[in-house]
């Protein structure tokens, strides 16, 4: 094809965003819903794009569309262009005002306790005009949004042994996940309660897509125990806090949350132990905006305070150079 056809003015950014949405969602209808457009608008844009390129990007079928070899190549380039445009917008935003700018932060359950709000507060103290966009979603969706340039940084639990394409992981601190109940809970009076004994209480489990949830289920199955039948599944931290205070529920939460709040108590339970490594995910193929760099400094400072409180300063300096 004649490459000049891509530069003659007919190709628009809306063509790129629509073709990426179609590829991501496997169909025109779902892409239209995601973009808040009508199906005919998206269909027409796809036809315009294929006419400009002179190739078919998708094969239509009864269950949606399948990307062609041409489509796979073009979608990859479209993602890169969209990512660069978002990065350009953020750079201009950061340069528009000395203390302004925007940082888009993704997080999942294990990154939403006091650590992240304290880092945001620290950033806002020094740069009150900075806008912090906070997005809570499952890990896989956050990684996709980080890679595409929607997010600047993702905060939460990290697996340093995992190889995530186009993403760099930085460890900030490691702490134990403990079984937490309200102060005065009947089980708290027992010096070494067992998981089997706790199965009779209500439990609050994190979302099924989280590593903590999988490890919590494994803690029961490894002891040949069925998981508690009375369960509430929550992807929020504020809801478990209320439920713990108002009932005899048990929840697996970061240990420092109970230590910092006299309303809660950590159970000494049958050798139960889970660890979580909290850190950040950063884009590997693009540089950080000045605002994101400042926010990273705030995260490091708050993580340092947690390491000091836990007496675990050694080995926590991973990720130097950010």
Secondary structure, DSSP 8 states (H G I E B T S, - for coil): --GGGGGSS---HHHHHHHHHHHHHTSHHHHHHHHT--HHHHHHHHHHHHHHHTS--EEEETTEEEE-HHHHHHHHHHHHHHHHHHHHHHHHHHHHSTT--EEEEEE-GGG-SHHHHHHHHHHHHH-TT-EEEEEE--HHHHHHHHHHTS-SEEEEE--TT---TTEEEEEEEEEEEEEEEETT-GGGGSTTB-HHHHTTS-EEEE-TTSHHHHHHHHHHHTTT----SSEEEES-HHHHHHHHHHSS-EEEEEHHHHHT-TTEEE--BTT--EEEEEEEEEESSS---HHHHHHHHHHHHHHHHHHHHHT--TT---STT-
